[in-house]
Amino acid sequence: MRRYALPVAVVAAVVLMSAPAAGADAAVSTLSVEGSGSVFVAPDVADLSASVARSAVSSREALSAANAATDAVVRAIRAVGVPASGIQTADVSVSSRIVRVGLDKHRERQWTASESITIHVTNIKIVGSVIDGATRAGAGAVEGPTFSFSDPSAGKLTATRAAIADARRRADDAAAALGYRVAGVQSVQLDPQSQVEPFAGAAPAARASPSTPTTVHPGTEEVDAEVEIVYTIAPA
């Protein structure tokens, strides 16, 4: 279970006082402040993958069996609401190994074909049904889901406003402690470190029994923003 947090949280930042500009009558004192903000937003899309593996005495038979199994998985997830555009082949591979079979343990070459697909779900209410449909249709493994947002800016604007407010509060406090006041803004840089925080998706889902449908809990994702603002300051 994910921990709950206030809709907007702010994080303390480092405050640095710059030296007055050289030269002279137009010297300007500045204060550089970093601000942080975050919000928790419910995701609206999910990604997962499914794979099948089939073995046979020839590469052709193994691949044919894997093709049939993959087609069955695709039909199953299409039936629960995933469009064709949300399904993509990720990998097809065929390999062989020598195994010992029969009572006499004679050596025989065995071929295995594996196929995997990625699934993009734009209606997260059906993620559990997608997992159940894929496993019932013969998928040997299902990985995901990983949750994210259809709108890349989801929560980012609110988090940025929180970061700006955080920076201003820090600047007002630091300036007052130095006997100054904030007079204006010289520059603003959004996301100065250009870091993208990875989303923490749900753990891989276990295969469900026929009588117990898989329940998926999207929860919320944390969206962070950073700003670096240089304020001009003047004696209070």
Secondary structure, 3 states (H helix, E strand, C coil): CCCCCCCEEEECCCEEECCCCCCCCCCCEEEEEEEEEEEEECCCEEEEEEEEEEEECCHHHHHHHHHHHHHHHHHHHHHCCCCHHHEEEEEEEEEEEEEEECCCCEEEEEEEEEEEEEEEECCHHHHHHHHHHHHHCCCCEEEEEEEECCCCCCCHHHHHHHHHHHHHHHHHHHHHHCCEEEEEEEEEEECCCCCCCCCCCCCCCCCCCCCCCCCCCCCCEEEEEEEEEEEEEEEC
